[in-house]
Amino acid sequence: MDIEIRAIAEDEFEAWMHAIETAFGGHVRPEDLEAERSVLDPARCLAAIDDGEMVGCASSVIFTMTVPGGVALPTVGVTGVGVKPTHRRRGVNTGLMRRQLDDAHQSGETVAALFASEGGIYGRFGYGLASLAAAVDLETARSAFVPGTGTGGRIRMFDRDAARDQILSVWDRVRLNRPGTMAMDTTWFNYQFADKQHGEERRLFFAVHDSGEGPDGFAVYHVKSNWEESIPRNVLELYALDALGPDVYASMWRFVLDVDLVQRVTAWARPSDEPLFHLLREPRRLNARMRDALWVRLVDLPAALASRRYAVEGRVVFEVRDPFCGWNDGRHELEAGPDGASCRPTGESADLVLTVNELASAYLGGPTLLQLHRAGRVHEERAGALALADAMFRWDPAPWCPLFF
């Protein structure tokens, strides 16, 4: 089967959208076209063409992602990947990933990231699970905080337009301390917090905290009405919450948990080290469930490793296997610490042997090299090298990407 992989033209965007929605078992709505056009560049939208028909799709957006040390790194955000049911298991997705990563490498792009529709797809293309997210479901009646928790400041409600710049100002400061977080601009704010997304109606509320020197916390949520038997059993669905300090963070959660007529508060993608676990008197009431979140791919391995900062100083030689992107394959010497890093090819004996997937998993400081070793995925060749590398790569706070793409 001869499949052509190419970027689409401007006038092919609607057909491309129909193809990707078919792959996901959906249909294109007019509002979907408008929303996706606002964030996607057709030049970065790939199509697999079989006898004139679009049978597979993949696209990407260039974000700025925070990596350990507060470094802002341009990152390929991969999205819109799918293959029509008629062309499954024929190598179409492999062809799309091949073209996408080749293009990224030729353009000098360093790192790619994505949210996987299915976790089993992207490991074979060199992606590693780099962060976890916590889904929570809490009854407000059992949401008391531990004694002595500081809350305060002024919280006000705004409409979307009035809230936008205030929330973006907080987001831009908070993300500098959180690996995995993408910078958000007005376009992505409007996309992420639209009242209607993928056919789902959800009128959002925007709350902003101000301690007296400007915005320093926010929450975005929807209230799902449920008045069964005339008793208020509403569910507050939290879409975003963050703050610049612990007291403000606690204040925003207390505000959300105290909204009148709400029986439960849910959120499906909070950070794996969510402070709410330690604010609640009864943390078990969170009903927290962890799942995979951001997956990362090191496109240019030496450049990627040199771009982040490391918790302690050290030198490690990695033997890296990367069958999908052979330019990364081989031994790499990493010399790094809190003030910077360098990474270069070397002929020296390896300290650790692993695939590019494991380095990608550890890249943002989430899954540790020691955890991956316990899973049989990192092999130590020199005694003590694993402990050193693990100490270098570890980072706090845990990686989290609250912007979904």
C-alpha positions as MATLAB code, in Angstrom:
seq = 'MDIEIRAIAEDEFEAWMHAIETAFGGHVRPEDLEAERSVLDPARCLAAIDDGEMVGCASSVIFTMTVPGGVALPTVGVTGVGVKPTHRRRGVNTGLMRRQLDDAHQSGETVAALFASEGGIYGRFGYGLASLAAAVDLETARSAFVPGTGTGGRIRMFDRDAARDQILSVWDRVRLNRPGTMAMDTTWFNYQFADKQHGEERRLFFAVHDSGEGPDGFAVYHVKSNWEESIPRNVLELYALDALGPDVYASMWRFVLDVDLVQRVTAWARPSDEPLFHLLREPRRLNARMRDALWVRLVDLPAALASRRYAVEGRVVFEVRDPFCGWNDGRHELEAGPDGASCRPTGESADLVLTVNELASAYLGGPTLLQLHRAGRVHEERAGALALADAMFRWDPAPWCPLFF';
ca = [
       0.000    0.000    0.000;
       1.466    3.341   -1.081;
       0.569    6.013    1.503;
       1.698    9.623    1.028;
       2.486   11.639    4.162;
       2.391   15.395    3.691;
       1.349   18.697    5.272;
      -2.101   19.892    4.328;
      -2.989   23.051    2.431;
      -5.080   25.842    3.969;
      -8.170   24.795    2.021;
      -7.853   21.175    3.217;
      -8.295   21.967    6.901;
     -11.995   21.059    7.033;
     -11.378   17.714    5.290;
      -8.499   17.102    7.706;
     -10.806   17.797   10.652;
     -13.393   15.369    9.289;
     -10.673   12.698    9.024;
      -9.438   13.168   12.586;
     -12.976   13.224   14.016;
     -13.757   10.006   12.131;
     -10.655    8.434   13.667;
     -11.951    9.383   17.132;
     -15.495    8.213   16.406;
     -16.990   11.688   16.211;
     -18.343   14.267   13.785;
     -17.188   17.787   13.021;
     -19.334   20.642   14.299;
     -19.003   24.243   13.036;
     -17.744   25.385   16.431;
     -15.059   22.653   16.350;
     -13.681   24.025   13.088;
     -13.541   27.542   14.456;
     -11.887   26.460   17.703;
      -9.268   24.213   16.074;
      -8.412   26.812   13.429;
      -7.588   29.228   16.249;
      -4.786   27.025   17.607;
      -3.591   24.856   14.688;
      -1.380   25.888   11.781;
      -2.144   23.834    8.638;
       1.589   23.826    7.869;
       2.049   21.678   11.002;
      -0.936   19.406   10.228;
       0.083   16.152    8.545;
      -2.206   13.891    6.554;
      -1.751   10.335    5.338;
      -3.229   10.096    1.832;
      -4.391    6.835    0.242;
      -5.699    7.169   -3.309;
      -6.730   10.784   -2.677;
      -8.418   10.095    0.665;
      -7.162   11.405    4.011;
      -6.903    8.277    6.163;
      -4.678    9.466    9.018;
      -3.745   12.719   10.727;
      -1.202   14.239   13.098;
      -0.508   17.813   14.068;
       1.670   19.826   16.426;
       1.928   23.189   18.122;
       5.052   24.906   19.405;
       4.676   25.602   23.126;
       7.096   26.912   25.728;
       7.429   24.301   28.477;
       9.117   24.742   31.838;
      11.831   22.164   32.522;
      13.670   21.675   35.844;
      15.449   24.820   36.944;
      12.777   27.157   35.601;
      14.157   26.951   32.057;
      11.606   27.795   29.337;
      12.143   25.291   26.522;
      10.402   25.423   23.107;
       8.481   22.154   22.854;
       6.573   20.360   20.102;
       3.082   19.727   21.461;
       1.740   16.740   19.519;
      -2.027   16.557   19.059;
      -4.725   15.492   16.608;
      -3.242   12.033   15.946;
      -5.538    9.366   14.571;
      -6.172    6.839   11.788;
      -9.512    6.010   10.186;
     -10.968    2.595   11.092;
     -10.495    1.462    7.484;
      -6.692    1.808    7.738;
      -5.847    0.556   11.245;
      -2.772   -1.641   11.769;
      -1.251   -0.793    8.394;
       1.636    1.380    9.557;
      -0.150    4.691    8.911;
       0.469    6.087   12.402;
       4.085    4.942   12.278;
       4.500    6.836    9.017;
       2.987    9.972   10.538;
       5.249    9.760   13.621;
       8.254    9.117   11.400;
       7.584   12.259    9.352;
       6.741   14.370   12.388;
       9.918   13.487   14.304;
      12.100   13.812   11.193;
      10.666   17.285   10.589;
      11.211   18.253   14.232;
      14.820   17.060   14.129;
      15.555   18.881   10.889;
      14.040   22.067   12.339;
      16.260   21.877   15.416;
      13.395   21.196   17.822;
      14.567   19.587   21.053;
      11.639   17.991   22.876;
       8.135   16.775   21.994;
       5.245   16.115   24.380;
       1.713   14.758   24.186;
      -1.286   13.416   26.066;
      -1.900    9.860   24.859;
      -5.391    8.657   24.008;
      -4.029    5.168   24.734;
      -0.848    4.623   26.699;
       0.304    1.676   24.603;
       0.727    3.655   21.394;
       3.688    5.972   21.826;
       6.382    3.966   23.599;
       7.467    2.443   20.301;
       8.150    5.968   19.015;
      10.442    6.832   21.934;
       7.992    8.631   24.205;
       8.241    8.064   27.948;
       5.635    8.611   30.656;
       6.887   11.820   32.298;
       4.084   12.806   34.668;
       1.065   11.470   36.515;
      -2.188   13.278   37.237;
      -4.683   12.787   40.055;
      -8.433   12.624   39.496;
     -10.339   13.566   42.667;
     -13.978   13.361   43.782;
     -14.692   14.885   47.196;
     -17.914   15.307   49.176;
     -17.958   18.888   50.411;
     -19.430   17.758   53.750;
     -16.189   15.843   54.438;
     -13.781   18.560   53.238;
     -12.636   20.115   56.529;
      -9.038   21.310   56.597;
      -6.458   20.467   59.240;
      -6.319   22.988   62.116;
      -4.162   26.039   61.581;
      -4.501   26.194   57.803;
      -4.007   29.768   56.652;
      -6.620   31.291   54.361;
      -7.613   34.847   53.585;
      -7.454   37.595   51.010;
     -10.160   38.769   48.650;
     -11.773   36.523   46.035;
     -13.920   38.018   43.292;
     -15.900   36.535   40.402;
     -15.370   37.778   36.834;
     -16.623   36.941   33.394;
     -14.176   35.325   30.992;
     -12.929   38.503   29.364;
     -12.366   40.317   32.640;
     -10.670   37.298   34.223;
      -8.386   36.445   31.313;
      -5.454   38.810   31.864;
      -5.557   38.315   35.638;
      -5.425   34.528   35.357;
      -2.738   34.642   32.679;
      -0.556   36.838   34.889;
      -0.777   34.276   37.719;
      -0.294   31.344   35.319;
       2.845   32.902   33.850;
       4.447   33.255   37.278;
       3.343   29.922   38.696;
       4.564   27.898   35.699;
       8.177   28.956   36.245;
       8.335   26.645   39.272;
       6.451   23.670   37.805;
       8.205   21.410   35.239;
       5.898   20.297   32.439;
       3.707   23.402   32.500;
       3.216   25.149   29.161;
       3.024   28.899   28.761;
      -0.518   30.023   27.945;
      -1.485   32.980   25.774;
      -4.864   34.563   25.050;
      -5.606   32.183   22.187;
      -5.016   29.076   24.280;
      -6.905   30.573   27.228;
      -9.944   31.080   25.008;
      -9.568   27.546   23.616;
      -9.104   25.802   26.955;
     -11.828   27.716   28.771;
     -14.504   27.930   26.085;
     -18.102   27.464   27.243;
     -18.567   24.816   24.590;
     -15.843   22.313   23.728;
     -16.129   19.151   21.629;
     -19.901   19.472   21.723;
     -20.059   19.735   25.531;
     -21.891   22.689   27.071;
     -20.248   23.976   30.237;
     -20.834   27.543   31.381;
     -17.699   28.390   33.325;
     -17.153   30.538   36.407;
     -13.893   32.430   36.974;
     -12.707   33.319   40.482;
      -9.572   35.401   41.167;
      -7.767   35.879   44.491;
      -6.049   39.169   45.358;
      -4.001   39.582   48.543;
      -3.715   43.342   48.018;
      -0.901   43.529   45.480;
      -2.651   42.133   42.445;
      -3.963   38.727   41.339;
      -2.198   35.772   42.970;
      -4.625   32.844   42.651;
      -7.495   31.599   40.512;
     -10.062   28.892   39.988;
     -12.123   28.006   36.910;
     -15.118   25.720   37.320;
     -18.536   24.619   36.119;
     -21.505   23.676   38.302;
     -23.516   20.705   37.104;
     -27.058   21.091   38.364;
     -28.762   18.237   40.226;
     -31.909   18.978   42.249;
     -33.261   15.479   42.580;
     -36.258   15.431   44.960;
     -35.762   19.208   45.402;
     -32.530   18.600   47.331;
     -29.383   20.376   46.038;
     -26.879   17.754   44.963;
     -24.928   19.907   42.523;
     -21.476   18.832   41.357;
     -18.731   21.419   40.921;
     -16.375   20.348   38.121;
     -13.015   22.061   38.615;
     -11.101   22.856   35.440;
      -8.200   24.883   36.845;
      -6.856   26.067   40.191;
      -3.469   27.452   41.117;
      -1.839   30.127   43.250;
       1.448   31.831   44.020;
       1.749   30.744   47.653;
       0.475   28.114   50.094;
      -2.008   30.355   51.930;
      -3.538   31.573   48.685;
      -3.635   28.004   47.377;
      -5.524   26.889   50.475;
      -7.864   29.876   50.133;
      -8.765   28.951   46.561;
      -9.500   25.342   47.506;
     -11.552   26.470   50.515;
     -13.546   28.780   48.263;
     -14.245   25.993   45.765;
     -15.233   23.519   48.488;
     -17.570   26.039   50.152;
     -19.636   27.044   47.117;
     -23.263   26.843   48.240;
     -25.573   24.036   47.094;
     -22.649   21.858   45.958;
     -22.533   18.275   47.199;
     -19.346   17.128   45.441;
     -16.288   18.681   43.865;
     -14.516   16.785   41.081;
     -11.348   17.394   39.106;
      -9.822   14.964   36.635;
      -6.206   16.135   36.282;
      -4.591   17.610   39.370;
      -0.832   17.374   40.047;
       0.413   14.090   41.487;
       1.776   16.007   44.512;
      -1.486   17.931   45.022;
      -1.197   19.861   48.339;
      -4.887   19.210   49.015;
      -3.855   15.723   50.184;
      -2.181   17.433   53.145;
      -4.782   20.166   53.690;
      -7.680   17.782   54.307;
      -8.373   16.211   57.681;
      -9.611   13.150   55.813;
      -7.462   12.778   52.677;
      -9.009    9.399   51.884;
     -12.215   11.304   51.087;
     -10.523   12.653   47.967;
     -11.056    9.271   46.293;
      -7.916   10.038   44.317;
      -6.945    7.968   41.282;
      -3.603    8.344   39.519;
      -3.199    7.939   35.781;
      -0.705    8.713   33.059;
      -0.589   12.352   31.962;
       2.188   13.984   29.919;
       4.404   11.826   27.700;
       7.749   13.265   26.563;
      10.068   12.497   23.635;
      13.694   13.705   23.502;
      14.085   14.705   19.856;
      17.656   15.996   20.230;
      18.902   14.077   23.269;
      22.141   15.984   23.987;
      20.443   19.377   23.579;
      17.511   18.317   25.745;
      19.691   17.050   28.604;
      21.827   20.189   28.441;
      18.759   22.461   28.592;
      17.524   21.567   32.082;
      19.136   22.001   35.508;
      20.008   19.207   37.946;
      19.563   18.917   41.704;
      23.197   17.965   42.426;
      26.430   18.027   40.481;
      27.617   14.885   38.788;
      28.912   13.137   35.705;
      27.247   10.082   34.146;
      27.775    8.204   30.883;
      24.522    6.868   29.417;
      24.348    4.189   26.761;
      21.093    5.060   25.028;
      19.162    2.874   22.623;
      16.880    4.762   20.264;
      15.816    2.569   17.331;
      13.207    5.040   16.034;
      15.467    8.128   15.993;
      18.912    6.684   15.355;
      20.664   10.040   15.653;
      20.265    9.710   19.468;
      21.607    6.161   19.616;
      24.950    5.676   21.398;
      26.856    6.785   24.486;
      26.412   10.267   25.920;
      28.414   11.947   28.680;
      26.348   14.226   30.904;
      28.135   16.700   33.181;
      25.576   18.725   35.088;
      24.494   20.495   38.234;
      22.273   23.288   39.566;
      24.010   25.939   37.434;
      23.929   24.220   34.050;
      24.784   21.145   32.030;
      26.611   19.830   28.996;
      26.013   16.608   27.097;
      28.153   15.165   24.320;
      28.831   11.848   22.563;
      31.598    9.749   24.103;
      33.432    6.499   23.584;
      33.848    5.864   27.307;
      32.340    2.856   29.035;
      28.702    3.236   30.017;
      27.601    3.856   33.605;
      23.909    3.227   32.850;
      22.205    1.435   29.956;
      18.640    2.369   29.007;
      16.435    3.375   26.110;
      15.466    6.919   25.174;
      12.048    6.212   26.713;
      13.482    6.000   30.232;
      15.461    9.230   29.854;
      12.301   10.914   28.587;
      10.343    9.621   31.588;
      12.914   11.004   34.030;
      13.499   14.235   32.097;
      11.038   16.450   33.977;
      11.891   15.009   37.409;
       8.767   12.855   37.773;
       9.344    9.091   37.528;
      12.822    8.495   38.939;
      15.639    6.492   37.427;
      15.617    4.325   40.555;
      11.922    3.527   40.051;
      12.608    2.665   36.424;
      15.534    0.480   37.545;
      13.220   -1.408   39.895;
      10.950   -1.994   36.912;
      13.902   -3.555   35.065;
      14.161   -0.704   32.586;
      17.473    0.915   33.653;
      20.628   -1.171   34.017;
      23.576   -0.108   36.149;
      27.038   -0.894   34.743;
      29.101    0.992   37.336;
      28.348    0.721   41.046;
      27.014    3.982   42.425;
      26.104    5.458   39.041;
      22.387    4.838   39.483;
      22.252    6.601   42.845;
      24.173    9.579   41.452;
      22.061    9.903   38.300;
      18.875    9.504   40.321;
      19.928   12.301   42.688;
      20.772   14.529   39.713;
      17.463   14.075   37.859;
      15.096   14.288   40.849;
      13.143   17.538   41.128;
      10.509   19.188   43.272;
       7.709   19.993   42.584;
       6.507   17.072   40.474;
       5.863   17.764   36.789;
       2.351   18.779   35.801;
       0.809   20.121   32.615;
      -2.584   21.768   33.264;
      -2.891   23.020   29.668;
      -4.481   20.272   27.586;
      -3.849   19.903   23.869;
];
